[in-house]
């Protein structure tokens, strides 16, 4: 049995932006019918990953955690705040 954790964006229906979400499957089994396609010409690698999700003792088979990614800031000249060289931080929604 495995624990699978993935992150993705969910697009809002009203077009107001995307929400970042982490999806966790705490207890699952990977099935044997897997396909993996590797391309030599630079195309993205595609794969199918079949899983069977089991219910753990706490009764919650899937967890979704929403979060925001913010630019990390540092103090600059004159009390202003400036971006810290491409760094980001995760904050709870």
C-alpha positions, 0 to 999 in steps of 0.5 A: 500500500502507498500514500500518494500526495499531489498538487494541482490548480483548480480553475474557478468557474467564474474565471476569477483565478486558480486555487492551489490544492494538495490532494492526499490519498493516504492508503492506496494500491497501484494497479498493474496496468500502467503505461509510460510514454517517453518521447525523444523529441522533447514532448512531455512524458505521459503516463496512466497510473491506476490506483485502488483507494482504500479507506484508512482507519480514520474513515477518510479516503482522500484529503484536500488542502487548499493553500496559497503561494506568496512571494517572500518579502524582505525589508528594503531601503526606507522601510519598504518591502521588496521581493526576496530573489524569487523565493516563495512561501506557502500560507494556509487559506 
